[in-house]
Amino acid sequence: MRYSLTSLLVNALTDHRGWKPQWRDAEPRDGYDVVIVGGGGHALATAYYLAKEHGITDVAVLEKGWIGGGNVGRNTTIVRSNYLLPGNIPLYELSMKLWERLEQDFNYNAMVSQRGVLNLYHSDGQRDAYARRGNAMRIHGVDAELLDQDGVRKLYPFLNFDSARFPIQGGLLQRRGGTVRHDAVAWGYARGASDRGVDIVQNCEVTGFSIADGRVTGVQTSRGSIRARKVAIAVAGNSSRVAAMAGMRLPIESHVIQAFVSEGLKPIIPGVITFGAGHFYISQSDKGGLVFGGDIDGYNSYAQRGNLPVVEDVCEGGMALMPAIGRARILRNWGGLLDMSMDGSPIIDRTPTEGLYLNAGWCYGGFKATPGSGFAFAHLIARDAPHPAAVHLRLDRFRTGHVIDEKGQGAQPNLH
């Protein structure tokens, strides 16, 4: 069923009894051309673009839980492409362009809101760094504006500009950045892939890989063995554990990152703000809640929960930036798993095992890269060649020294 004003009116006249499930809850078959391990945003986007762009529909997406229950439904919903290095900018800008037409593309309301992302700077050195980043963005055709203090005041007059410790001098603004409803992204991609023949299989955990003579031939799951010509791994914070089943040790760590939502408030923050003197970022949802987060918890973990010192640090950053939120009550918080690479940049590449592909190491950039990641990963799987926007995101760059140091890596590299 295609969503439209007409379909809404027709169903309203029939007590809304004609709506169908968003996607088929498929049973796993014995074999597929492509099996995608993981049912998050990147995996679903990959399946969608395999079907839509490459005509590959004999595909299964295997999710150990339920669609929308992982990181894609556990983040602060920010999208942006304000990166510095040429190894990353093309992919995130590809993603931004896909965000801009996503709802029309897969006929689903993902609530894409380009309300702007502003990174504040608090010193002359930080201003120079943001000027460099803005110049790099513009060279690659990405919008960027370096604002002085007066420019920031026009947008956000309620910020603590004259803090004795962290005076706000200005900021780097990307007006095309903003927020997207995270779970709607998962639902939209699942629906679009399912409509094109992809099997979305929930409650199906991959427990091993079938490998013969250096080539993957399928996967073992909690619901039986499944043959496959190609297998793609896109499991975010569980990348190390899943890759270990295939005999790989990845140059990544898993860390917990927390996010928070306040009680509903009247509109106060029109866009997204990041605090340059600490790791704090904040926006306001359409329901009125302040959505904010900060740094990783700083220790390796697979537990989707955080610790109190980070809660305190995040709240301190918020108070330093805008004391007006001090009386707002936190409604809920949660933790998600980040697969932190050693250079702060992702991996989209083939593995040493023929027919096995890897999408991992997204650090803080996972959700915002969802469309571009899926588009590039689908290209790699279909053509066995990297997409032009992802040519530098190789797995072997840590061996050859061609790292992309975007300064978002894990806290304590542990490679011995």
MOHU-V160620 format. One record per residue. N is the residue number from 1. RES is the residue in one small letter. SS is DSSP state (~ for helix, > for strand, _ for the rest). Layout:
BEGIN
n=N res=RES ss=SS
n=N res=RES ss=SS
END
This chain:
BEGIN
n=1 res=m ss=_
n=2 res=r ss=_
n=3 res=y ss=_
n=4 res=s ss=_
n=5 res=l ss=~
n=6 res=t ss=~
n=7 res=s ss=~
n=8 res=l ss=~
n=9 res=l ss=~
n=10 res=v ss=~
n=11 res=n ss=~
n=12 res=a ss=~
n=13 res=l ss=_
n=14 res=t ss=_
n=15 res=d ss=_
n=16 res=h ss=_
n=17 res=r ss=_
n=18 res=g ss=_
n=19 res=w ss=_
n=20 res=k ss=_
n=21 res=p ss=_
n=22 res=q ss=_
n=23 res=w ss=_
n=24 res=r ss=_
n=25 res=d ss=>
n=26 res=a ss=_
n=27 res=e ss=_
n=28 res=p ss=_
n=29 res=r ss=_
n=30 res=d ss=_
n=31 res=g ss=>
n=32 res=y ss=>
n=33 res=d ss=>
n=34 res=v ss=>
n=35 res=v ss=>
n=36 res=i ss=>
n=37 res=v ss=>
n=38 res=g ss=_
n=39 res=g ss=_
n=40 res=g ss=_
n=41 res=g ss=~
n=42 res=h ss=~
n=43 res=a ss=~
n=44 res=l ss=~
n=45 res=a ss=~
n=46 res=t ss=~
n=47 res=a ss=~
n=48 res=y ss=~
n=49 res=y ss=~
n=50 res=l ss=~
n=51 res=a ss=~
n=52 res=k ss=~
n=53 res=e ss=~
n=54 res=h ss=~
n=55 res=g ss=_
n=56 res=i ss=_
n=57 res=t ss=_
n=58 res=d ss=_
n=59 res=v ss=>
n=60 res=a ss=>
n=61 res=v ss=>
n=62 res=l ss=>
n=63 res=e ss=_
n=64 res=k ss=_
n=65 res=g ss=_
n=66 res=w ss=_
n=67 res=i ss=_
n=68 res=g ss=_
n=69 res=g ss=_
n=70 res=g ss=_
n=71 res=n ss=~
n=72 res=v ss=~
n=73 res=g ss=~
n=74 res=r ss=_
n=75 res=n ss=_
n=76 res=t ss=_
n=77 res=t ss=_
n=78 res=i ss=>
n=79 res=v ss=>
n=80 res=r ss=_
n=81 res=s ss=_
n=82 res=n ss=_
n=83 res=y ss=_
n=84 res=l ss=_
n=85 res=l ss=_
n=86 res=p ss=~
n=87 res=g ss=~
n=88 res=n ss=~
n=89 res=i ss=~
n=90 res=p ss=~
n=91 res=l ss=~
n=92 res=y ss=~
n=93 res=e ss=~
n=94 res=l ss=~
n=95 res=s ss=~
n=96 res=m ss=~
n=97 res=k ss=~
n=98 res=l ss=~
n=99 res=w ss=~
n=100 res=e ss=~
n=101 res=r ss=_
n=102 res=l ss=~
n=103 res=e ss=~
n=104 res=q ss=~
n=105 res=d ss=~
n=106 res=f ss=~
n=107 res=n ss=_
n=108 res=y ss=_
n=109 res=n ss=_
n=110 res=a ss=_
n=111 res=m ss=_
n=112 res=v ss=_
n=113 res=s ss=>
n=114 res=q ss=_
n=115 res=r ss=_
n=116 res=g ss=_
n=117 res=v ss=>
n=118 res=l ss=>
n=119 res=n ss=>
n=120 res=l ss=>
n=121 res=y ss=>
n=122 res=h ss=_
n=123 res=s ss=_
n=124 res=d ss=~
n=125 res=g ss=~
n=126 res=q ss=~
n=127 res=r ss=~
n=128 res=d ss=~
n=129 res=a ss=~
n=130 res=y ss=~
n=131 res=a ss=~
n=132 res=r ss=~
n=133 res=r ss=~
n=134 res=g ss=~
n=135 res=n ss=~
n=136 res=a ss=~
n=137 res=m ss=~
n=138 res=r ss=~
n=139 res=i ss=~
n=140 res=h ss=_
n=141 res=g ss=_
n=142 res=v ss=_
n=143 res=d ss=_
n=144 res=a ss=_
n=145 res=e ss=>
n=146 res=l ss=>
n=147 res=l ss=>
n=148 res=d ss=>
n=149 res=q ss=~
n=150 res=d ss=~
n=151 res=g ss=~
n=152 res=v ss=~
n=153 res=r ss=~
n=154 res=k ss=~
n=155 res=l ss=~
n=156 res=y ss=_
n=157 res=p ss=_
n=158 res=f ss=_
n=159 res=l ss=_
n=160 res=n ss=_
n=161 res=f ss=_
n=162 res=d ss=_
n=163 res=s ss=_
n=164 res=a ss=_
n=165 res=r ss=_
n=166 res=f ss=_
n=167 res=p ss=_
n=168 res=i ss=_
n=169 res=q ss=_
n=170 res=g ss=>
n=171 res=g ss=>
n=172 res=l ss=>
n=173 res=l ss=>
n=174 res=q ss=>
n=175 res=r ss=_
n=176 res=r ss=_
n=177 res=g ss=_
n=178 res=g ss=>
n=179 res=t ss=>
n=180 res=v ss=_
n=181 res=r ss=_
n=182 res=h ss=~
n=183 res=d ss=~
n=184 res=a ss=~
n=185 res=v ss=~
n=186 res=a ss=~
n=187 res=w ss=~
n=188 res=g ss=~
n=189 res=y ss=~
n=190 res=a ss=~
n=191 res=r ss=~
n=192 res=g ss=~
n=193 res=a ss=~
n=194 res=s ss=~
n=195 res=d ss=~
n=196 res=r ss=_
n=197 res=g ss=_
n=198 res=v ss=_
n=199 res=d ss=>
n=200 res=i ss=>
n=201 res=v ss=>
n=202 res=q ss=_
n=203 res=n ss=_
n=204 res=c ss=_
n=205 res=e ss=_
n=206 res=v ss=>
n=207 res=t ss=>
n=208 res=g ss=>
n=209 res=f ss=>
n=210 res=s ss=>
n=211 res=i ss=>
n=212 res=a ss=>
n=213 res=d ss=_
n=214 res=g ss=_
n=215 res=r ss=>
n=216 res=v ss=>
n=217 res=t ss=>
n=218 res=g ss=>
n=219 res=v ss=>
n=220 res=q ss=>
n=221 res=t ss=>
n=222 res=s ss=_
n=223 res=r ss=_
n=224 res=g ss=>
n=225 res=s ss=>
n=226 res=i ss=>
n=227 res=r ss=>
n=228 res=a ss=>
n=229 res=r ss=>
n=230 res=k ss=>
n=231 res=v ss=>
n=232 res=a ss=>
n=233 res=i ss=>
n=234 res=a ss=_
n=235 res=v ss=_
n=236 res=a ss=~
n=237 res=g ss=~
n=238 res=n ss=~
n=239 res=s ss=~
n=240 res=s ss=~
n=241 res=r ss=~
n=242 res=v ss=~
n=243 res=a ss=~
n=244 res=a ss=~
n=245 res=m ss=~
n=246 res=a ss=_
n=247 res=g ss=_
n=248 res=m ss=_
n=249 res=r ss=_
n=250 res=l ss=_
n=251 res=p ss=_
n=252 res=i ss=>
n=253 res=e ss=>
n=254 res=s ss=>
n=255 res=h ss=>
n=256 res=v ss=>
n=257 res=i ss=>
n=258 res=q ss=>
n=259 res=a ss=>
n=260 res=f ss=>
n=261 res=v ss=>
n=262 res=s ss=>
n=263 res=e ss=>
n=264 res=g ss=>
n=265 res=l ss=_
n=266 res=k ss=_
n=267 res=p ss=_
n=268 res=i ss=_
n=269 res=i ss=_
n=270 res=p ss=_
n=271 res=g ss=_
n=272 res=v ss=>
n=273 res=i ss=>
n=274 res=t ss=>
n=275 res=f ss=>
n=276 res=g ss=_
n=277 res=a ss=_
n=278 res=g ss=_
n=279 res=h ss=_
n=280 res=f ss=>
n=281 res=y ss=>
n=282 res=i ss=>
n=283 res=s ss=>
n=284 res=q ss=>
n=285 res=s ss=_
n=286 res=d ss=_
n=287 res=k ss=_
n=288 res=g ss=_
n=289 res=g ss=>
n=290 res=l ss=>
n=291 res=v ss=>
n=292 res=f ss=>
n=293 res=g ss=>
n=294 res=g ss=>
n=295 res=d ss=>
n=296 res=i ss=>
n=297 res=d ss=>
n=298 res=g ss=>
n=299 res=y ss=>
n=300 res=n ss=>
n=301 res=s ss=_
n=302 res=y ss=_
n=303 res=a ss=_
n=304 res=q ss=_
n=305 res=r ss=_
n=306 res=g ss=_
n=307 res=n ss=_
n=308 res=l ss=~
n=309 res=p ss=~
n=310 res=v ss=~
n=311 res=v ss=~
n=312 res=e ss=~
n=313 res=d ss=~
n=314 res=v ss=~
n=315 res=c ss=~
n=316 res=e ss=~
n=317 res=g ss=~
n=318 res=g ss=~
n=319 res=m ss=~
n=320 res=a ss=~
n=321 res=l ss=~
n=322 res=m ss=_
n=323 res=p ss=~
n=324 res=a ss=~
n=325 res=i ss=~
n=326 res=g ss=~
n=327 res=r ss=~
n=328 res=a ss=_
n=329 res=r ss=_
n=330 res=i ss=>
n=331 res=l ss=>
n=332 res=r ss=>
n=333 res=n ss=>
n=334 res=w ss=>
n=335 res=g ss=>
n=336 res=g ss=>
n=337 res=l ss=>
n=338 res=l ss=>
n=339 res=d ss=>
n=340 res=m ss=>
n=341 res=s ss=>
n=342 res=m ss=_
n=343 res=d ss=_
n=344 res=g ss=_
n=345 res=s ss=_
n=346 res=p ss=_
n=347 res=i ss=>
n=348 res=i ss=>
n=349 res=d ss=>
n=350 res=r ss=>
n=351 res=t ss=_
n=352 res=p ss=_
n=353 res=t ss=_
n=354 res=e ss=>
n=355 res=g ss=_
n=356 res=l ss=>
n=357 res=y ss=>
n=358 res=l ss=>
n=359 res=n ss=>
n=360 res=a ss=>
n=361 res=g ss=_
n=362 res=w ss=_
n=363 res=c ss=~
n=364 res=y ss=~
n=365 res=g ss=~
n=366 res=g ss=_
n=367 res=f ss=~
n=368 res=k ss=~
n=369 res=a ss=~
n=370 res=t ss=~
n=371 res=p ss=~
n=372 res=g ss=~
n=373 res=s ss=~
n=374 res=g ss=~
n=375 res=f ss=~
n=376 res=a ss=~
n=377 res=f ss=~
n=378 res=a ss=~
n=379 res=h ss=~
n=380 res=l ss=~
n=381 res=i ss=~
n=382 res=a ss=~
n=383 res=r ss=~
n=384 res=d ss=_
n=385 res=a ss=_
n=386 res=p ss=_
n=387 res=h ss=_
n=388 res=p ss=~
n=389 res=a ss=~
n=390 res=a ss=~
n=391 res=v ss=_
n=392 res=h ss=_
n=393 res=l ss=_
n=394 res=r ss=_
n=395 res=l ss=_
n=396 res=d ss=_
n=397 res=r ss=~
n=398 res=f ss=~
n=399 res=r ss=~
n=400 res=t ss=~
n=401 res=g ss=_
n=402 res=h ss=_
n=403 res=v ss=_
n=404 res=i ss=_
n=405 res=d ss=_
n=406 res=e ss=_
n=407 res=k ss=_
n=408 res=g ss=_
n=409 res=q ss=_
n=410 res=g ss=_
n=411 res=a ss=_
n=412 res=q ss=_
n=413 res=p ss=_
n=414 res=n ss=_
n=415 res=l ss=_
n=416 res=h ss=_
END
